[in-house]
Amino acid sequence: MVTMIRKSTCLLFLAVSGITLGLFAQEPSHYNWGPFTRADSLRGYLSSVRTCYDVTYYHLDVTVNPDSGYIQGSNTIAFNVDSSFGKMQVDLFANMNIDSIKFEDGTFLKYSREFAAVVIYMPKILEKGSNHQIVFYYSGKPLVAVKPPWDGGFIWKKDKQGNPWVMVTCQGTGASVWWPNKDHQSDEPDSMLLSITVPKGLEDISNGRLRSKVDLPDGKTQYNWFIGCPINNYNVTVNVGKYAHFSDTYKNSDGSKLTLDYYVMPENLRKARKQFAEVKTMLACYEKYFGKYPFYQDGYKLIESSHNGMENQSAVAYGNHYQLGYEGRASSAAGLKFDFIILHESAHEWWGNNVTSKDIADMWIHESFGAYSEALYVEYNWGHKAALKYINAKKQNVRNNEPIIGPYNVNHEGAKDMYDKGQLVLNTLRDVIGNDELWFSILKGLQEKYVYKTVDADVIINYINQRTKTDLNYFFEQYLRNPTIPQLTVEITKKADSTALRYMWKADVKDFRMPIKVTTSKDHFTFIYPTMEWQTMKLKNFDPKDFRVDEDEFYCTVKINRYYFDPKSSLKLYD
């Protein structure tokens, strides 16, 4: 039985199968969000049957059958008990079979199932502070991804020689589309063993480092990959096929060596050797701005895929067909100077894989910083002016129709504007702060302070406020939680040799007060400090036609009215 009460504040209570949820859900209709369902809440909300335990380790052992599109295996889930409990939620899509679930002593566990949520009943109350494990046996045909990587599921392809070529994408959809786990981004295992069994003659490339390759009695081959760093579930991947492999080494400025491994279709080996040379430059750039690559322990891999790309941790999927830009196109000339997929997906090793959003509503933490990383790569190689051209060329793609931050607790991301608008917003923030040394120390500081952590928007915002010693909540509220951007309204009036500059912000946030650069003398930009009330500045010998707003560095709309008055007029300029 489901009990549902919706109040005007959008507080939603649900109770079913022993799970009680209480959550704030934003009204869906205004931004075309929702309507949200019970399944959305079970997937996206941290109820007591999820918060009661913390995953420390997974051993996912799966056999992949390309001919039938069928997988089967088990996942061993080791966990700490954060609060005493008798039942826990693990997630697996409803189309997948639960074969059995065992406690650590071999006891078969009872369970109930609702949508993708599996509530497992323990044989006894597990006490706070204790450590346990269960083994979840399962099988079935996972969903097939219709439009990877933008929707989740398996991709069953053939390469040009007719060999199976299999991979998976599941960001947003969730890793429970193909394996049982605590499918919420807030909980990452400290480490993981991934054992993938494939038909003889094929190989699997997954995250981390290959511990062993085992030829099994049934003629199949098992590949055992160990991931030594915390990893988010959606990043766990398989890549099954016949690959050509080559390797290299990147040497960090402190002397650390990072292994670089590349797996590509054999016919593309020559092109890959040339295209992937950019990886070292990318790493040098990102290590300068964000700090050391977070996963030296697990290495760095690029793996050719049949879809565009995905940021699978230490095993980045690459599908840009060895072109510059994104599939050979870009919004600016600067965008055709590099391989977009290498740059963008690898940026997620820092923004998304190292620092991870707790809730997919905050996916902007991954994508806005990931997109801004592209601009920093342009700046690193070709200078700040080129980077500004790259960033501002993205304006044509922005819709400003939904907030960048999505609704929490229902597994729903914000607007797609989180990519292009996101990097425009971060570029604006850099100039609002007005101190590049501080700005870049903030980017690096976020990576250092929240290494291998999951965070939300408030954590990021509070950190920036703390480091800048400035309350920038108004800025983030406007740019991230409202769909529109602020408008600077200006009236500039000249009479004789006196000019009056009158200005104010029009914004959704009542106390919006972003500083911005304008020309108060010809070709010279300086800060003004508009608020939501009119302010006036007197200028001497300044022609209104020379007035400009620095729209390259500040993302906003501008409305300017210019007036000239006869010196003999009795009209007074603004007091």
C-alpha positions as CSV (number, residue, x, y, z in Angstrom):
1,M,0.0,0.0,0.0
2,V,1.3,3.5,-0.9
3,T,0.4,6.5,1.2
4,M,1.1,9.8,-0.5
5,I,0.5,13.3,0.9
6,R,1.6,16.4,-1.1
7,K,1.6,19.7,0.6
8,S,1.9,23.2,-0.9
9,T,5.5,23.2,0.1
10,C,6.0,20.1,-2.1
11,L,7.0,18.0,0.9
12,L,6.3,14.4,-0.2
13,F,5.9,11.4,2.1
14,L,5.8,7.9,0.8
15,A,5.6,4.6,2.6
16,V,5.6,1.2,1.0
17,S,7.3,-2.2,1.6
18,G,8.7,-0.9,4.8
19,I,10.4,2.1,3.2
20,T,9.4,5.6,4.3
21,L,10.6,8.5,2.3
22,G,10.4,12.2,3.2
23,L,11.7,14.6,0.6
24,F,11.4,18.0,-0.9
25,A,10.7,17.9,-4.6
26,Q,10.5,21.0,-6.7
27,E,7.3,21.7,-8.6
28,P,7.9,19.9,-11.9
29,S,5.5,21.7,-14.3
30,H,7.3,25.1,-14.5
31,Y,10.5,23.6,-16.0
32,N,9.0,20.5,-17.6
33,W,10.3,18.4,-14.8
34,G,8.4,15.4,-13.8
35,P,5.8,14.4,-12.9
36,F,7.9,12.4,-10.6
37,T,6.9,8.9,-9.6
38,R,7.4,6.5,-6.7
39,A,10.1,4.8,-8.8
40,D,12.0,8.2,-9.1
41,S,11.9,8.6,-5.3
42,L,13.1,5.0,-4.7
43,R,15.9,5.6,-7.1
44,G,17.0,9.1,-6.1
45,Y,16.2,9.5,-2.4
46,L,18.5,8.5,0.5
47,S,16.0,6.7,2.7
48,S,16.9,5.0,6.0
49,V,17.4,1.6,4.2
50,R,20.2,3.2,2.2
51,T,21.8,5.5,4.8
52,C,22.1,2.7,7.3
53,Y,25.1,1.3,5.5
54,D,28.3,2.5,3.7
55,V,29.7,0.4,0.9
56,T,33.5,-0.3,1.3
57,Y,34.1,-2.8,-1.5
58,Y,32.5,-4.5,-4.4
59,H,33.6,-7.7,-6.3
60,L,31.5,-7.7,-9.5
61,D,31.9,-11.1,-11.2
62,V,30.0,-11.2,-14.5
63,T,30.0,-13.3,-17.6
64,V,29.1,-11.4,-20.8
65,N,27.6,-13.4,-23.7
66,P,27.7,-11.2,-26.9
67,D,25.7,-13.7,-29.0
68,S,22.7,-13.7,-26.8
69,G,23.0,-10.3,-25.1
70,Y,22.8,-12.1,-21.8
71,I,24.8,-11.5,-18.7
72,Q,25.0,-13.5,-15.4
73,G,27.1,-13.4,-12.3
74,S,27.3,-12.0,-8.8
75,N,28.3,-8.9,-6.8
76,T,29.8,-9.2,-3.4
77,I,28.9,-6.1,-1.4
78,A,31.0,-5.4,1.7
79,F,29.8,-2.6,3.9
80,N,30.0,-0.9,7.3
81,V,26.9,-0.5,9.4
82,D,26.3,3.2,10.0
83,S,23.1,2.7,12.0
84,S,21.7,-0.6,13.3
85,F,19.4,-2.2,10.8
86,G,17.5,-5.3,9.8
87,K,16.9,-4.4,6.1
88,M,18.8,-2.6,3.4
89,Q,18.1,-1.4,-0.1
90,V,20.2,-2.6,-3.1
91,D,19.2,-1.6,-6.6
92,L,18.8,-3.7,-9.8
93,F,16.5,-2.9,-12.7
94,A,13.3,-4.8,-12.7
95,N,13.9,-6.6,-16.0
96,M,17.0,-8.3,-14.5
97,N,16.6,-11.6,-12.6
98,I,17.5,-12.0,-8.9
99,D,18.8,-15.6,-8.7
100,S,19.6,-15.5,-4.9
101,I,21.1,-13.3,-2.2
102,K,23.3,-14.8,0.5
103,F,24.6,-13.4,3.8
104,E,28.2,-13.8,4.7
105,D,27.5,-17.1,6.6
106,G,25.8,-18.6,3.5
107,T,22.3,-18.0,4.7
108,F,19.8,-17.3,1.9
109,L,18.2,-13.9,2.4
110,K,14.6,-12.9,1.8
111,Y,13.9,-9.8,-0.2
112,S,11.0,-7.8,-1.6
113,R,11.1,-5.8,-4.8
114,E,9.5,-2.6,-6.1
115,F,10.6,-1.2,-9.4
116,A,14.5,-1.2,-9.3
117,A,14.6,-1.2,-5.5
118,V,15.4,-4.5,-3.8
119,V,14.8,-4.5,0.0
120,I,16.9,-7.3,1.6
121,Y,16.0,-8.6,5.0
122,M,18.9,-9.6,7.3
123,P,18.9,-12.7,9.4
124,K,19.5,-10.5,12.5
125,I,19.8,-6.9,13.4
126,L,23.3,-5.7,12.3
127,E,24.8,-3.5,14.9
128,K,26.2,0.0,14.3
129,G,30.0,-0.1,13.7
130,S,30.0,-3.7,12.5
131,N,31.2,-4.9,9.1
132,H,29.5,-7.4,6.9
133,Q,29.0,-8.6,3.3
134,I,26.3,-10.1,1.1
135,V,26.6,-11.8,-2.3
136,F,23.9,-10.9,-4.8
137,Y,23.5,-13.4,-7.6
138,Y,21.7,-12.2,-10.8
139,S,21.2,-12.7,-14.5
140,G,19.3,-11.4,-17.5
141,K,19.3,-9.3,-20.6
142,P,20.2,-5.7,-19.6
143,L,18.5,-2.9,-21.4
144,V,20.0,-2.0,-24.7
145,A,21.1,1.6,-25.0
146,V,19.1,3.3,-27.8
147,K,21.1,6.5,-28.0
148,P,24.4,5.9,-26.1
149,P,26.0,7.6,-24.3
150,W,22.9,9.7,-23.5
151,D,20.8,6.8,-22.3
152,G,21.8,3.8,-20.3
153,G,22.3,0.2,-21.3
154,F,24.5,-2.3,-23.1
155,I,25.7,-1.7,-26.6
156,W,26.0,-4.9,-28.6
157,K,27.9,-4.1,-31.8
158,K,30.2,-5.8,-34.4
159,D,33.5,-4.3,-35.5
160,K,34.5,-4.1,-39.2
161,Q,35.7,-7.6,-39.1
162,G,32.5,-8.9,-37.7
163,N,33.8,-9.5,-34.2
164,P,31.7,-8.7,-31.2
165,W,32.2,-5.2,-29.8
166,V,30.4,-4.7,-26.5
167,M,30.3,-1.8,-24.0
168,V,28.0,-0.1,-21.6
169,T,26.9,3.4,-20.8
170,C,24.8,4.2,-17.7
171,Q,25.3,7.8,-16.4
172,G,22.0,9.1,-15.2
173,T,20.2,5.9,-15.8
174,G,22.3,4.2,-13.2
175,A,24.7,1.3,-12.9
176,S,21.8,-0.9,-11.6
177,V,20.7,-1.1,-15.3
178,W,23.3,-4.0,-15.5
179,W,24.6,-4.9,-12.0
180,P,23.2,-4.8,-8.4
181,N,24.6,-2.1,-6.2
182,K,23.7,0.8,-4.0
183,D,22.8,3.0,-6.9
184,H,23.2,6.4,-5.5
185,Q,26.2,8.7,-6.3
186,S,26.7,9.6,-2.7
187,D,28.3,6.2,-1.8
188,E,31.5,5.0,-3.5
189,P,33.4,1.8,-2.6
190,D,36.9,2.4,-1.4
191,S,38.1,-0.2,-3.9
192,M,36.7,-2.8,-6.3
193,L,37.5,-6.0,-8.1
194,L,35.9,-6.4,-11.5
195,S,36.0,-9.9,-13.0
196,I,34.6,-10.1,-16.5
197,T,34.4,-13.4,-18.4
198,V,34.1,-13.3,-22.2
199,P,34.2,-15.9,-25.0
200,K,37.7,-17.1,-26.0
201,G,39.4,-14.9,-28.5
202,L,37.9,-11.7,-27.1
203,E,39.3,-9.5,-24.3
204,D,37.8,-7.1,-21.8
205,I,39.2,-3.7,-20.9
206,S,37.9,-2.2,-17.7
207,N,38.8,0.2,-15.0
208,G,41.9,0.0,-12.9
209,R,44.8,-2.4,-13.5
210,L,44.7,-5.9,-14.9
211,R,45.5,-8.3,-12.1
212,S,45.2,-11.5,-14.1
213,K,43.9,-13.2,-17.2
214,V,42.5,-16.7,-16.5
215,D,41.6,-19.3,-19.2
216,L,38.6,-21.2,-17.8
217,P,37.8,-24.8,-18.3
218,D,34.7,-24.0,-20.4
219,G,36.9,-22.2,-23.0
220,K,36.1,-18.7,-21.8
221,T,38.5,-16.1,-20.5
222,Q,38.2,-14.1,-17.3
223,Y,39.8,-10.7,-17.0
224,N,40.3,-9.5,-13.4
225,W,40.7,-5.7,-13.0
226,F,41.4,-4.1,-9.6
227,I,40.4,-0.5,-9.0
228,G,42.4,0.8,-6.1
229,C,40.7,4.2,-5.8
230,P,37.1,5.0,-4.9
231,I,34.9,4.8,-7.9
232,N,31.3,5.9,-8.6
233,N,29.1,3.1,-9.8
234,Y,28.2,4.6,-13.1
235,N,31.9,4.7,-14.1
236,V,32.3,1.0,-13.8
237,T,32.6,-0.3,-17.4
238,V,33.3,-3.2,-19.7
239,N,34.7,-3.0,-23.2
240,V,34.7,-6.4,-24.9
241,G,36.2,-6.9,-28.3
242,K,39.4,-7.4,-30.3
243,Y,41.7,-4.4,-29.7
244,A,45.1,-3.2,-30.8
245,H,47.0,-1.9,-27.8
246,F,49.9,0.5,-27.4
247,S,51.2,2.3,-24.4
248,D,53.2,5.3,-23.2
249,T,54.3,7.0,-20.0
250,Y,53.6,10.5,-18.8
251,K,56.1,12.0,-16.4
252,N,54.7,14.6,-14.0
253,S,56.7,17.7,-13.0
254,D,57.4,16.1,-9.6
255,G,58.8,13.0,-11.4
256,S,55.8,10.8,-10.9
257,K,55.1,8.4,-13.8
258,L,51.7,7.7,-15.1
259,T,51.0,4.7,-17.4
260,L,49.1,5.5,-20.5
261,D,47.3,2.6,-22.3
262,Y,45.4,2.9,-25.5
263,Y,43.0,0.3,-26.9
264,V,41.7,0.9,-30.4
265,M,40.3,-1.0,-33.4
266,P,43.3,-2.5,-35.2
267,E,42.6,-0.6,-38.4
268,N,42.8,2.7,-36.5
269,L,46.1,2.0,-34.8
270,R,48.2,4.5,-36.9
271,K,45.6,7.3,-36.5
272,A,45.4,6.6,-32.8
273,R,49.1,6.9,-32.3
274,K,49.0,10.4,-33.8
275,Q,45.7,11.6,-32.3
276,F,46.4,10.4,-28.8
277,A,49.7,12.2,-28.6
278,E,47.6,15.1,-27.3
279,V,47.0,13.2,-24.0
280,K,50.3,14.3,-22.6
281,T,49.6,18.0,-23.3
282,M,46.2,17.6,-21.8
283,L,47.6,16.1,-18.6
284,A,50.2,18.8,-18.3
285,C,47.5,21.4,-18.6
286,Y,45.0,19.9,-16.2
287,E,47.7,19.1,-13.7
288,K,48.7,22.8,-13.8
289,Y,45.2,24.0,-13.1
290,F,43.6,21.2,-11.0
291,G,46.5,19.4,-9.4
292,K,47.9,15.9,-10.0
293,Y,45.9,13.4,-12.0
294,P,43.8,11.7,-9.2
295,F,44.3,8.0,-10.3
296,Y,48.0,7.4,-10.8
297,Q,47.4,4.2,-8.9
298,D,45.0,2.9,-11.5
299,G,46.6,4.5,-14.6
300,Y,45.0,6.3,-17.5
301,K,43.4,4.5,-20.5
302,L,41.6,5.6,-23.7
303,I,39.4,2.9,-25.2
304,E,37.9,3.3,-28.6
305,S,34.1,3.0,-28.5
306,S,31.2,2.9,-30.9
307,H,29.5,5.8,-29.1
308,N,30.8,9.4,-28.7
309,G,32.5,9.0,-25.3
310,M,32.2,8.6,-21.6
311,E,34.3,9.5,-18.6
312,N,34.7,6.0,-17.2
313,Q,37.3,6.4,-14.4
314,S,40.8,5.4,-15.6
315,A,39.2,3.9,-18.7
316,V,37.9,6.8,-20.7
317,A,35.7,5.8,-23.7
318,Y,36.7,7.5,-26.9
319,G,34.5,7.7,-30.0
320,N,35.4,11.0,-31.9
321,H,36.7,9.1,-35.0
322,Y,40.1,10.7,-34.7
323,Q,38.8,14.2,-35.7
324,L,39.4,17.6,-34.2
325,G,36.5,19.4,-32.5
326,Y,33.4,17.4,-31.7
327,E,32.9,15.0,-34.7
328,G,34.8,17.5,-36.8
329,R,32.9,20.6,-35.9
330,A,33.1,23.4,-33.3
331,S,31.4,26.7,-32.3
332,S,34.7,28.5,-33.0
333,A,38.0,28.2,-34.8
334,A,39.7,27.6,-31.5
335,G,37.5,24.5,-31.0
336,L,39.0,22.9,-34.0
337,K,42.5,23.0,-32.5
338,F,42.0,19.9,-30.3
339,D,40.1,16.6,-30.0
340,F,37.0,17.6,-28.0
341,I,36.4,14.1,-26.6
342,I,39.9,13.6,-25.3
343,L,39.7,17.0,-23.5
344,H,36.2,16.9,-22.2
345,E,36.0,13.3,-21.0
346,S,39.4,13.4,-19.5
347,A,38.5,16.6,-17.6
348,H,36.0,14.4,-15.8
349,E,38.8,12.5,-14.1
350,W,39.0,15.6,-11.9
351,W,35.4,17.0,-12.2
352,G,33.1,14.0,-11.8
353,N,35.4,11.1,-10.9
354,N,37.6,12.7,-8.2
355,V,35.1,15.3,-7.0
356,T,31.6,13.8,-7.6
357,S,28.2,15.2,-7.1
358,K,26.1,13.4,-4.5
359,D,22.9,13.8,-6.5
360,I,22.6,13.9,-10.2
361,A,20.7,17.2,-9.7
362,D,24.2,18.7,-9.3
363,M,25.7,17.2,-12.4
364,W,26.7,20.7,-13.3
365,I,29.7,20.1,-11.0
366,H,30.8,17.6,-13.5
367,E,29.8,19.2,-16.7
368,S,30.2,23.0,-16.1
369,F,33.7,22.5,-14.8
370,G,34.4,19.9,-17.5
371,A,33.3,22.3,-20.2
372,Y,35.3,25.1,-18.6
373,S,38.4,22.8,-18.6
374,E,38.2,22.9,-22.5
375,A,38.6,26.7,-22.3
376,L,41.5,26.4,-19.9
377,Y,43.2,24.1,-22.4
378,V,42.8,26.7,-25.1
379,E,44.2,29.3,-22.7
380,Y,47.1,27.0,-21.8
381,N,48.1,26.6,-25.4
382,W,47.0,29.7,-27.2
383,G,46.3,32.4,-24.6
384,H,43.5,34.1,-22.8
385,K,42.1,36.0,-25.7
386,A,41.7,32.7,-27.7
387,A,40.0,31.2,-24.6
388,L,37.5,34.0,-24.4
389,K,36.6,33.6,-28.1
390,Y,36.1,29.9,-27.4
391,I,33.9,30.5,-24.4
392,N,31.8,33.2,-25.9
393,A,31.2,31.3,-29.1
394,K,29.2,28.9,-26.9
395,K,26.5,31.6,-26.3
396,Q,24.7,30.5,-29.4
397,N,24.0,27.1,-27.8
398,V,22.5,28.3,-24.6
399,R,18.7,28.2,-24.1
400,N,18.3,29.7,-20.6
401,N,15.0,27.8,-20.2
402,E,15.7,25.7,-17.2
403,P,17.9,26.0,-14.1
404,I,21.3,24.3,-14.2
405,I,20.7,22.7,-10.8
406,G,17.9,20.1,-11.1
407,P,15.4,18.8,-8.5
408,Y,17.0,16.8,-5.7
409,N,16.1,13.2,-4.5
410,V,14.4,12.0,-7.8
411,N,17.5,11.2,-9.9
412,H,16.9,14.1,-12.3
413,E,19.6,16.3,-13.8
414,G,19.3,20.1,-14.5
415,A,19.3,21.8,-17.9
416,K,21.6,20.8,-20.7
417,D,22.8,24.4,-20.4
418,M,25.1,23.0,-17.6
419,Y,27.7,22.5,-20.4
420,D,27.9,25.7,-22.4
421,K,26.2,28.1,-20.0
422,G,28.1,26.5,-17.2
423,Q,31.5,27.4,-18.6
424,L,30.2,31.0,-19.3
425,V,29.1,31.2,-15.7
426,L,32.5,30.0,-14.4
427,N,34.3,32.4,-16.7
428,T,32.1,35.2,-15.2
429,L,32.9,34.0,-11.7
430,R,36.6,34.2,-12.4
431,D,36.2,37.8,-13.4
432,V,33.9,38.7,-10.5
433,I,36.6,37.4,-8.2
434,G,39.0,39.4,-10.2
435,N,42.1,37.7,-8.9
436,D,43.5,34.9,-11.1
437,E,45.9,33.6,-8.5
438,L,43.1,33.1,-6.1
439,W,40.8,31.7,-8.8
440,F,43.2,29.0,-9.8
441,S,44.0,28.2,-6.2
442,I,40.2,27.7,-5.7
443,L,40.0,25.2,-8.6
444,K,43.0,23.3,-7.3
445,G,41.8,23.6,-3.7
446,L,38.5,22.0,-4.5
447,Q,40.3,19.0,-5.9
448,E,42.6,18.7,-2.9
449,K,40.0,19.2,-0.2
450,Y,37.4,16.9,-1.7
451,V,39.6,14.3,-3.2
452,Y,37.6,11.1,-3.7
453,K,34.6,12.7,-2.1
454,T,31.0,13.3,-3.1
455,V,29.7,16.8,-2.7
456,D,26.6,19.0,-3.4
457,A,26.2,22.5,-4.7
458,D,26.3,24.0,-1.2
459,V,29.7,22.4,-0.5
460,I,31.1,24.0,-3.6
461,I,29.5,27.4,-3.0
462,N,30.5,27.5,0.6
463,Y,34.1,26.7,-0.2
464,I,34.2,29.5,-2.8
465,N,32.6,31.9,-0.4
466,Q,35.1,31.0,2.3
467,R,38.1,31.3,0.0
468,T,37.0,34.6,-1.5
469,K,35.8,35.9,1.9
470,T,32.8,37.1,0.0
471,D,29.1,36.2,0.0
472,L,28.5,35.0,-3.5
473,N,25.2,33.2,-2.8
474,Y,23.3,35.8,-4.9
475,F,25.5,34.9,-7.9
476,F,25.0,31.2,-7.7
477,E,21.3,31.5,-6.9
478,Q,20.8,33.5,-10.1
479,Y,23.0,31.6,-12.4
480,L,22.4,28.0,-11.2
481,R,19.0,28.0,-9.6
482,N,17.2,30.3,-12.0
483,P,16.9,29.8,-15.8
484,T,17.4,33.4,-16.9
485,I,20.6,35.5,-16.7
486,P,20.7,39.0,-15.2
487,Q,20.1,42.1,-17.3
488,L,22.2,45.2,-16.9
489,T,20.1,48.2,-17.7
490,V,22.0,51.4,-18.5
491,E,21.0,54.9,-19.4
492,I,23.9,57.2,-20.4
493,T,23.1,60.9,-21.0
494,K,25.4,63.6,-22.3
495,K,24.8,67.4,-22.0
496,A,27.6,69.7,-22.9
497,D,30.8,68.2,-21.4
498,S,29.0,66.4,-18.6
499,T,27.8,62.8,-18.9
500,A,25.6,60.8,-16.5
501,L,25.8,57.1,-16.3
502,R,22.8,55.5,-14.7
503,Y,22.6,51.7,-14.1
504,M,20.9,48.8,-12.3
505,W,20.5,45.1,-12.4
506,K,17.3,43.3,-13.3
507,A,17.4,39.8,-11.9
508,D,15.4,37.1,-10.2
509,V,17.4,37.2,-7.0
510,K,16.3,40.3,-5.0
511,D,19.8,41.2,-3.7
512,F,21.7,40.5,-6.9
513,R,24.7,42.8,-6.9
514,M,27.4,41.4,-9.2
515,P,30.2,43.8,-10.0
516,I,30.9,44.2,-13.7
517,K,33.4,46.0,-16.0
518,V,32.3,48.9,-18.2
519,T,34.1,51.7,-20.0
520,T,34.0,55.0,-18.0
521,S,36.6,56.4,-20.4
522,K,37.2,55.5,-23.9
523,D,38.5,51.9,-24.4
524,H,39.3,51.6,-20.7
525,F,37.3,49.1,-18.6
526,T,36.7,49.5,-14.9
527,F,34.5,47.9,-12.3
528,I,31.1,49.4,-11.4
529,Y,28.9,47.9,-8.6
530,P,25.3,47.8,-9.7
531,T,22.5,46.7,-7.4
532,M,18.8,46.2,-8.0
533,E,18.4,50.0,-7.4
534,W,19.4,52.8,-9.8
535,Q,22.8,54.3,-9.2
536,T,24.3,57.2,-11.0
537,M,27.9,58.1,-11.9
538,K,29.1,61.4,-13.3
539,L,31.6,61.3,-16.1
540,K,33.6,64.1,-17.7
541,N,34.1,64.5,-21.5
542,F,32.8,61.0,-22.2
543,D,30.8,60.3,-25.3
544,P,27.9,57.8,-24.8
545,K,28.8,56.1,-28.1
546,D,32.1,55.0,-26.5
547,F,30.3,53.2,-23.6
548,R,30.8,49.4,-23.6
549,V,30.1,46.5,-21.2
550,D,32.7,43.8,-21.0
551,E,30.4,41.0,-22.3
552,D,33.3,38.8,-23.1
553,E,34.1,38.3,-19.4
554,F,30.7,38.7,-17.9
555,Y,27.7,36.6,-19.0
556,C,24.6,38.8,-18.9
557,T,22.2,40.6,-21.2
558,V,22.7,44.4,-21.6
559,K,20.1,47.1,-22.4
560,I,21.6,50.5,-23.1
561,N,19.8,53.7,-23.8
562,R,22.0,56.6,-25.0
563,Y,20.7,60.2,-24.9
564,Y,22.1,63.6,-26.0
565,F,20.7,66.9,-24.9
566,D,21.1,70.4,-26.1
567,P,23.4,72.3,-23.8
568,K,20.8,75.1,-23.7
569,S,18.2,72.7,-22.4
570,S,16.9,73.3,-18.9
571,L,17.0,69.6,-18.2
572,K,19.2,68.6,-15.3
573,L,21.2,65.5,-15.4
574,Y,20.7,63.0,-12.6
575,D,21.6,64.2,-9.1
